Amino acid sequence: MLITTQNEIISLMPTARWDRPQQLFGYIEEEEAVALVPLLGDGLYQHLLTEYDRLRSKYTDITATTVRPTGKARQDPQLAHADVTERLEQIQQGRYRETYEGAAEGEQKVSDEDMLTIRLIRICQQIEFYKMLSHKAGMLTVNFNEGGGMNMVSADGYESADEKRMERVVKDAYMSAGRAVDSLLLFLEADAKGTKQFTELWSEADAFYLHKGLLFQTARVLNEYLDIKGERMAYVQLVRDIRFCQDTYLKPRVGAKLLKAVVEWANLGGETAEQSGSGDGSVLSDSVAEELLSLLRTALAFYVESRRTTITQTALLTGSGTYATASSQKDMKLARRDSMTDAQQAMAMACQFIEENLDALGEAAVGTPIYNNVRAREEQEAKDKACACAAEARRRKEACRQRNRKLFTAFPMTHRTTEHN
C-alpha cells in the first residue's frame, strides 16, 4: 500500500487521533484497488509501490517535508511528525535552506526525480484516504463486540459529533477526493508533456490523457464540443461512451479507413503527410480535413450527449436524495431525444460533405461506404444514360421507317416494292 504510517495519515487529516492506524489499512487497501489503480494502471501502480519503499528507506518520512528527520525524530520515528512541523517554515520544495542551523552534516537534498515521485505518491495518498473516509465514515463510528452487538466509538475529552457534522465530514472528504483525482490527472498530464518520467507506464491506463484512437483525444478537445466543465475525470468517465459511439455510429457511415485517416490527421495537429514522413497517402493533407474533423466531432458529441442523458433511477435522484418529479423525467427524455436528433442531422451533414469532396479526400476515401455508394450511383446513372441513348436511337429509327412507309404508299401498286419487316 501507499499509506503505512500514522504520520502519513495525520498529514492528510491533522485532527486524526487513531492510536492504531493499522485498523484503517483494510479500508484503505480496498479504496486503493478500486479508486486508485484504474487511474494509474497496473504498470505505474507497481512502480510507485517499489518507489514508496525505496523513498521511505532513503528519507524515513515522505510527508510534507520529504527530508530525513533530524534530532530525536531520527531515533524515534513516532516523533517525526512533531519534529517536521517545527521545521516546515525552514523547508522549501523539499530542500533545506543553507542557513538552517539544525541541518545535519551531509544531509541529502531531494533530487528532482525523487521530488516528482514523492509528489505523485502524496496525491495518491490523498485519493485513497479521502475516498475511504467518504465511504467508511459510518463504519468507523461503530464497534462490533464479541456477541455481535454494536457499540458507538467515543473518546474522553471530546464531544460526540452530531449527525449534521458527520454529514459535513463525509461531504468534505468526498470533495477532497475529487480534487485529488483532478490533481493526479493534471500532474500526470503535465509530466507527459514535460519530463515524461511516468508517461510510458501511465499510457497503459484507461485514464491516460491522450487517446490517439479517438476523435476526442483529450479532455480539452472534448470540452470544446461538450460542456464537461473542463474536468479531466469527466472525460475519463466518458471515454468508453466516446469509443462506443465512434465505433457504432460513425465508423459504419464514414468507413473505418477514412475515420482512421481523420484521427491520424488530428493527432498530427494538421501536419501534412510529407511533413510527418509517412507519405503513404493515408494521412490527410488537404484543407478539407479540418472541416471534416469538426463535423465528425460535432456529430460524435451529440451521440455521446444522448448516451450521457440516461434515464435510470440513479440519474433521476436529485441532490437532496429524493427522486425527480415527473416533469423532470420528461425533460430528460426530451433532452435525450433532441440530442439524438441533432446527432443524426450532424452526421448527415458530415456524410454530405464527404460526398461533395471525395476527390479532395483522395485515397483515404476510396473503398468507404460513401465512396462506394457514389460510384455505384454514377455507374447506374451511366447505364441509365446509355440505355436512354439506345432507346432514343431505336425510336428515331422506327420513326424514320414509318415515314418511309407513308412515302411509298403514294405510288401505284405496280411500282410498290416489297416491304421488309
C-alpha positions as CSV (number, residue, x, y, z in Angstrom):
1,M,0.0,0.0,0.0
2,L,1.0,3.6,-0.4
3,I,-0.1,4.5,3.2
4,T,1.6,2.6,6.0
5,T,2.4,5.1,8.9
6,Q,0.5,7.2,11.3
7,N,2.4,10.3,10.2
8,E,1.1,9.9,6.7
9,I,-2.5,9.7,8.0
10,I,-2.0,12.7,10.3
11,S,-0.5,14.7,7.4
12,L,-3.7,14.1,5.5
13,M,-6.0,14.7,8.4
14,P,-4.3,16.7,11.2
15,T,-7.2,16.2,13.6
16,A,-7.0,12.4,13.4
17,R,-6.1,10.6,16.6
18,W,-6.0,6.9,15.7
19,D,-3.8,5.1,18.1
20,R,-3.7,2.1,15.9
21,P,-3.8,3.3,12.3
22,Q,-3.3,-0.3,11.1
23,Q,-7.0,-0.8,11.7
24,L,-7.7,1.5,8.8
25,F,-5.4,-0.3,6.4
26,G,-8.1,-2.8,5.3
27,Y,-10.4,0.1,4.2
28,I,-7.5,2.0,2.6
29,E,-6.4,-1.1,0.7
30,E,-9.9,-1.5,-0.7
31,E,-10.0,2.1,-2.0
32,E,-6.5,1.8,-3.4
33,A,-7.6,-1.2,-5.5
34,V,-11.0,0.3,-6.6
35,A,-10.3,4.0,-6.9
36,L,-6.6,4.5,-7.5
37,V,-5.3,1.5,-9.6
38,P,-7.7,2.2,-12.5
39,L,-6.4,5.8,-12.7
40,L,-2.7,4.8,-12.6
41,G,-2.7,1.5,-14.5
42,D,-1.1,-1.6,-13.2
43,G,2.4,-0.7,-14.5
44,L,2.6,2.7,-12.8
45,Y,0.9,1.4,-9.6
46,Q,3.5,-1.3,-9.2
47,H,6.3,1.2,-9.9
48,L,5.0,3.5,-7.2
49,L,4.9,0.7,-4.7
50,T,8.5,0.0,-5.3
51,E,9.4,3.7,-5.2
52,Y,7.5,4.1,-2.0
53,D,9.6,1.5,-0.2
54,R,12.8,3.0,-1.6
55,L,11.9,6.6,-0.7
56,R,10.8,5.7,2.9
57,S,14.1,3.8,3.3
58,K,16.1,6.8,2.0
59,Y,14.2,9.7,3.6
60,T,12.5,7.9,6.5
61,D,9.4,10.1,6.2
62,I,7.8,11.3,2.9
63,T,5.1,13.6,4.3
64,A,5.1,17.4,3.6
65,T,8.8,17.8,4.1
66,T,10.2,14.8,2.2
67,V,13.5,15.0,4.0
68,R,15.3,12.8,6.5
69,P,14.2,13.6,10.1
70,T,16.9,15.0,12.4
71,G,17.4,15.1,16.2
72,K,15.1,13.0,18.3
73,A,13.0,12.1,15.3
74,R,15.9,10.1,13.8
75,Q,15.9,7.7,16.7
76,D,12.1,7.7,17.3
77,P,10.0,7.7,14.1
78,Q,6.9,8.4,16.1
79,L,8.2,11.9,16.8
80,A,8.8,12.6,13.1
81,H,5.6,14.5,12.6
82,A,6.1,16.8,15.5
83,D,9.7,17.4,14.5
84,V,8.7,18.1,10.9
85,T,6.0,20.5,12.0
86,E,8.6,22.7,13.8
87,R,10.8,22.8,10.6
88,L,8.1,23.4,8.0
89,E,9.0,27.1,7.6
90,Q,12.6,26.2,7.0
91,I,12.0,24.0,4.1
92,Q,11.0,24.9,0.5
93,Q,10.2,22.4,-2.1
94,G,11.7,19.6,-0.1
95,R,15.1,21.2,0.2
96,Y,16.9,22.6,3.3
97,R,17.9,26.2,3.3
98,E,21.6,26.6,3.5
99,T,21.3,28.9,6.6
100,Y,19.3,26.4,8.6
101,E,21.2,25.8,11.8
102,G,19.7,22.4,12.6
103,A,20.7,20.7,9.4
104,A,22.8,17.7,10.0
105,E,26.1,17.4,8.2
106,G,25.8,15.5,4.9
107,E,22.1,15.9,4.8
108,Q,20.9,14.8,1.4
109,K,19.0,17.1,-0.9
110,V,16.0,15.6,-2.6
111,S,16.7,15.0,-6.3
112,D,14.2,16.3,-8.9
113,E,13.3,12.8,-9.8
114,D,12.6,11.8,-6.2
115,M,10.6,15.0,-5.7
116,L,8.3,14.3,-8.6
117,T,7.8,10.7,-7.4
118,I,7.1,11.9,-3.8
119,R,4.6,14.5,-5.0
120,L,2.8,11.8,-7.1
121,I,2.7,9.4,-4.1
122,R,1.3,12.2,-1.9
123,I,-1.5,12.8,-4.3
124,C,-2.3,9.1,-4.5
125,Q,-2.4,9.0,-0.7
126,Q,-5.0,11.8,-0.7
127,I,-7.2,9.9,-3.1
128,E,-7.3,6.6,-1.3
129,F,-7.6,8.2,2.2
130,Y,-10.4,10.7,1.4
131,K,-12.2,8.1,-0.7
132,M,-12.0,5.7,2.3
133,L,-13.2,8.4,4.7
134,S,-16.2,9.4,2.5
135,H,-17.3,5.7,2.1
136,K,-16.5,4.3,5.6
137,A,-17.2,7.2,8.0
138,G,-20.3,5.4,9.3
139,M,-18.5,2.1,9.9
140,L,-15.6,3.9,11.7
141,T,-18.0,5.2,14.4
142,V,-19.4,1.7,15.3
143,N,-17.6,-1.0,17.3
144,F,-18.7,-4.7,17.0
145,N,-18.3,-6.7,20.2
146,E,-17.9,-10.4,20.6
147,G,-21.6,-11.1,20.9
148,G,-22.3,-9.4,17.5
149,G,-23.7,-6.3,19.1
150,M,-22.8,-2.8,18.0
151,N,-21.4,0.0,20.3
152,M,-20.7,3.6,19.5
153,V,-17.0,4.6,19.5
154,S,-16.1,7.6,21.6
155,A,-13.1,9.2,23.3
156,D,-12.7,11.1,26.6
157,G,-12.2,14.8,26.2
158,Y,-14.3,15.1,23.1
159,E,-17.9,15.7,22.4
160,S,-19.7,13.3,20.1
161,A,-20.3,14.7,16.6
162,D,-23.9,15.2,15.7
163,E,-25.5,13.9,12.5
164,K,-25.1,17.2,10.7
165,R,-21.3,17.4,11.4
166,M,-20.9,13.8,10.3
167,E,-22.7,14.5,7.0
168,R,-20.4,17.5,6.5
169,V,-17.3,15.4,7.1
170,V,-18.4,12.9,4.6
171,K,-19.2,15.6,2.0
172,D,-15.8,17.3,2.6
173,A,-14.0,14.0,2.3
174,Y,-15.8,13.3,-1.0
175,M,-15.0,16.7,-2.4
176,S,-11.4,16.4,-1.3
177,A,-11.1,13.1,-3.0
178,G,-12.5,14.6,-6.2
179,R,-10.0,17.4,-6.1
180,A,-7.2,14.9,-5.5
181,V,-8.2,12.9,-8.6
182,D,-8.2,16.0,-10.7
183,S,-4.7,16.9,-9.3
184,L,-3.4,13.4,-10.1
185,L,-4.6,13.6,-13.7
186,L,-3.3,17.1,-14.2
187,F,0.1,16.2,-12.6
188,L,0.5,13.1,-14.9
189,E,-0.6,15.1,-18.0
190,A,1.9,17.8,-17.2
191,D,4.6,15.2,-16.8
192,A,3.6,13.6,-20.1
193,K,4.1,16.9,-21.8
194,G,7.4,17.7,-19.9
195,T,9.8,15.3,-18.3
196,K,7.9,12.1,-19.3
197,Q,9.1,10.4,-16.1
198,F,5.9,8.4,-15.7
199,T,4.4,8.6,-19.3
200,E,5.4,5.2,-20.6
201,L,3.9,3.4,-17.6
202,W,0.8,5.6,-17.4
203,S,0.0,5.1,-21.1
204,E,-1.3,1.6,-20.2
205,A,-4.1,3.0,-18.1
206,D,-7.6,4.0,-19.3
207,A,-7.1,7.4,-17.6
208,F,-4.2,8.2,-19.9
209,Y,-4.8,11.8,-21.0
210,L,-4.2,11.2,-24.7
211,H,-6.4,8.7,-26.6
212,K,-4.9,8.7,-30.1
213,G,-7.6,6.3,-31.4
214,L,-10.5,8.7,-30.7
215,L,-11.7,11.9,-32.3
216,F,-11.6,13.5,-28.8
217,Q,-8.0,12.8,-27.8
218,T,-8.1,14.9,-24.7
219,A,-10.5,16.5,-22.2
220,R,-9.6,19.9,-23.6
221,V,-10.8,18.9,-27.1
222,L,-14.0,17.3,-25.8
223,N,-14.8,20.4,-23.7
224,E,-14.9,22.5,-26.9
225,Y,-17.8,20.4,-28.2
226,L,-19.4,19.1,-25.0
227,D,-19.5,21.0,-21.7
228,I,-17.7,18.9,-19.1
229,K,-16.6,22.0,-17.0
230,G,-13.0,21.3,-18.1
231,E,-12.8,18.3,-15.7
232,R,-10.4,15.6,-16.6
233,M,-12.3,13.0,-14.6
234,A,-15.4,13.7,-16.5
235,Y,-13.5,12.9,-19.7
236,V,-12.1,9.7,-18.3
237,Q,-15.7,8.6,-17.4
238,L,-16.9,9.3,-20.9
239,V,-14.0,7.6,-22.8
240,R,-16.0,4.3,-23.1
241,D,-19.0,6.2,-24.4
242,I,-16.9,8.1,-26.9
243,R,-15.4,4.9,-28.2
244,F,-18.7,3.2,-28.4
245,C,-20.4,6.0,-30.3
246,Q,-17.4,6.4,-32.6
247,D,-17.4,2.7,-33.5
248,T,-21.2,2.2,-33.6
249,Y,-22.5,5.4,-35.3
250,L,-19.6,7.0,-37.2
251,K,-17.5,4.1,-38.4
252,P,-20.2,2.3,-40.4
253,R,-21.3,5.5,-42.1
254,V,-17.9,7.1,-42.7
255,G,-15.8,4.0,-43.1
256,A,-13.0,2.7,-41.0
257,K,-10.3,3.8,-43.4
258,L,-11.4,7.4,-43.7
259,L,-12.2,7.7,-40.0
260,K,-8.7,6.4,-39.2
261,A,-7.2,8.9,-41.6
262,V,-9.1,11.8,-39.9
263,V,-8.0,10.7,-36.4
264,E,-4.4,10.4,-37.6
265,W,-4.6,13.9,-39.1
266,A,-6.0,15.2,-35.8
267,N,-3.1,13.5,-33.9
268,L,-0.6,15.2,-36.2
269,G,-2.2,18.6,-35.4
270,G,-2.8,19.4,-39.0
271,E,0.7,18.3,-40.1
272,T,0.8,17.1,-43.7
273,A,1.8,13.6,-44.7
274,E,5.0,14.8,-46.3
275,Q,6.0,16.7,-43.1
276,S,5.2,13.7,-40.9
277,G,7.3,11.4,-43.1
278,S,4.6,8.8,-43.7
279,G,3.9,9.6,-47.3
280,D,1.5,6.6,-47.6
281,G,-1.5,8.6,-48.6
282,S,-3.5,7.6,-45.5
283,V,-2.9,10.9,-43.7
284,L,-5.0,13.7,-44.9
285,S,-3.1,16.8,-46.0
286,D,-5.9,18.9,-47.6
287,S,-7.7,21.8,-46.0
288,V,-10.9,19.7,-46.3
289,A,-9.6,17.6,-43.4
290,E,-10.1,20.3,-40.8
291,E,-13.7,20.9,-41.8
292,L,-14.5,17.2,-41.9
293,L,-12.9,16.8,-38.4
294,S,-15.1,19.5,-37.0
295,L,-18.2,18.0,-38.5
296,L,-17.4,14.5,-37.2
297,R,-16.6,15.7,-33.7
298,T,-19.9,17.7,-33.6
299,A,-21.9,14.5,-34.5
300,L,-19.9,12.4,-32.0
301,A,-20.5,14.9,-29.2
302,F,-24.3,14.8,-29.8
303,Y,-24.2,11.0,-29.8
304,V,-22.2,11.0,-26.5
305,E,-24.6,13.5,-25.0
306,S,-27.6,11.3,-25.9
307,R,-25.9,8.4,-24.0
308,R,-24.9,10.6,-21.1
309,T,-28.6,11.6,-20.5
310,T,-29.5,8.2,-19.3
311,I,-33.0,7.6,-17.9
312,T,-32.3,5.5,-14.9
313,Q,-33.4,5.7,-11.3
314,T,-30.0,6.7,-10.1
315,A,-29.8,9.5,-12.6
316,L,-33.2,10.7,-11.5
317,L,-32.0,11.3,-8.0
318,T,-31.7,15.0,-7.0
319,G,-29.1,16.5,-4.7
320,S,-31.4,16.1,-1.7
321,G,-31.7,12.4,-2.2
322,T,-35.3,12.4,-3.5
323,Y,-36.4,11.3,-6.9
324,A,-37.0,13.8,-9.6
325,T,-40.5,14.8,-10.5
326,A,-42.4,13.6,-13.5
327,S,-41.8,16.9,-15.3
328,S,-38.0,16.5,-14.7
329,Q,-38.1,13.0,-16.1
330,K,-40.0,14.2,-19.1
331,D,-37.4,17.0,-19.6
332,M,-34.6,14.4,-19.5
333,K,-36.3,12.2,-22.1
334,L,-36.8,15.2,-24.4
335,A,-33.2,16.3,-23.9
336,R,-32.1,12.8,-24.9
337,R,-34.3,12.7,-28.0
338,D,-33.2,16.2,-29.0
339,S,-29.5,15.1,-28.7
340,M,-30.1,12.1,-30.9
341,T,-31.9,14.2,-33.5
342,D,-29.1,16.7,-33.5
343,A,-26.6,13.9,-33.8
344,Q,-28.4,12.4,-36.8
345,Q,-28.6,15.8,-38.5
346,A,-24.9,16.5,-37.9
347,M,-24.0,13.0,-39.2
348,A,-26.0,13.7,-42.4
349,M,-24.1,16.9,-42.9
350,A,-20.8,15.2,-42.5
351,C,-21.7,12.5,-45.0
352,Q,-22.9,15.1,-47.5
353,F,-19.6,17.0,-47.0
354,I,-17.6,13.8,-47.7
355,E,-19.7,13.1,-50.8
356,E,-19.1,16.5,-52.2
357,N,-15.3,16.3,-51.5
358,L,-14.4,12.8,-52.5
359,D,-11.7,13.9,-54.9
360,A,-10.1,16.2,-52.3
361,L,-10.1,13.4,-49.8
362,G,-8.1,11.2,-52.2
363,E,-7.1,7.7,-51.4
364,A,-8.4,8.0,-47.8
365,A,-12.0,7.9,-49.1
366,V,-11.5,5.0,-51.6
367,G,-13.4,1.9,-50.6
368,T,-15.5,3.7,-47.9
369,P,-19.3,3.2,-47.9
370,I,-20.0,6.7,-49.1
371,Y,-17.4,6.3,-51.9
372,N,-18.9,3.0,-53.0
373,N,-22.4,4.4,-52.9
374,V,-21.4,7.4,-55.0
375,R,-19.5,5.3,-57.5
376,A,-22.4,2.8,-57.7
377,R,-24.8,5.7,-58.3
378,E,-22.5,7.1,-61.0
379,E,-22.3,3.7,-62.7
380,Q,-26.1,3.3,-62.6
381,E,-26.5,6.8,-64.0
382,A,-24.1,6.0,-66.8
383,K,-26.0,2.8,-67.6
384,D,-29.3,4.7,-67.5
385,K,-27.9,7.3,-69.8
386,A,-26.6,4.6,-72.2
387,C,-30.0,2.9,-72.1
388,A,-31.7,6.2,-72.8
389,C,-29.5,6.9,-75.8
390,A,-30.1,3.4,-77.2
391,A,-33.8,3.8,-76.7
392,E,-33.7,7.2,-78.4
393,A,-31.8,5.7,-81.3
394,R,-34.4,3.0,-81.7
395,R,-37.2,5.5,-81.5
396,R,-35.6,7.6,-84.3
397,K,-35.0,4.5,-86.4
398,E,-38.6,3.5,-86.0
399,A,-39.9,7.0,-86.8
400,C,-37.7,7.0,-90.0
401,R,-39.1,3.6,-91.1
402,Q,-42.7,4.8,-90.6
403,R,-42.0,7.9,-92.7
404,N,-40.6,5.7,-95.5
405,R,-43.7,3.5,-95.5
406,K,-46.0,6.5,-95.8
407,L,-43.9,7.8,-98.7
408,F,-44.1,4.6,-100.7
409,T,-47.9,4.1,-100.3
410,A,-48.4,7.2,-102.6
411,F,-47.2,5.3,-105.7
412,P,-49.4,2.9,-107.9
413,M,-49.4,-0.8,-107.0
414,T,-47.2,-1.7,-109.9
415,H,-44.5,0.5,-108.6
416,R,-44.7,-0.7,-105.0
417,T,-41.8,-2.6,-103.6
418,T,-41.9,-5.5,-101.3
419,E,-41.9,-4.3,-97.7
420,H,-39.3,-5.9,-95.4
421,N,-40.2,-6.2,-91.9
